[in-house]
């Protein structure tokens, strides 16, 4: 299948489905690690379904801050594992982007851990 970009150039799309993606994730990232699969589920609920962090926290029994740290950590690990473009797993959370930085009780560092203060 091909698509045309804004410049009119044809781009060939690969013929792989979600099965290929999840097999790659299992082989190169999560394996049999239940904690990593849980983090991927949290990431999918946030990024794909748009669930608020509070709701994700209720489902998994975590406070919002812990969900935020899990999201930052899994994004960073995926970046390091797959060397993807920064736009794909942006650390900027839409909820936090809509809130002035000075009103946030804590910020997430580049390493994915909260910075109290």
C-alpha positions, 0 to 999 in steps of 0.5 A: 500500500502506498500513500502520498505525502504533502510534497506529492511523493509516494511512500510505501507502507509496510504490510505488517499488522499489530501482531508484528509490533507486539512480537517485536515488543515481546522479543526485544523489550518485555519478554516475560517481565510482568512489570514491563507488560503492566507499564505497557498497558498503562502507556497504551491506556494513556496514549491510545485510549486517552485515559486520565492518569487518575483513572489509570491509577484507580484501575491499577491501585496507584496514585497519579504521581506513580502513574506519571513516573511509570509513564516516563520510565516506560517511554524512556526505556522504549526510546533507549531500546528502539532508538525511535524519534522523540515525537513518537513517545513525547515525555510532555503530557497533555495534562501537564502541558495545559497546566502552568509549570509553576503550579505543578507540585513536582516535575518529572526529570529526564530519567523518569523519576519525580523531583519533589519540590 
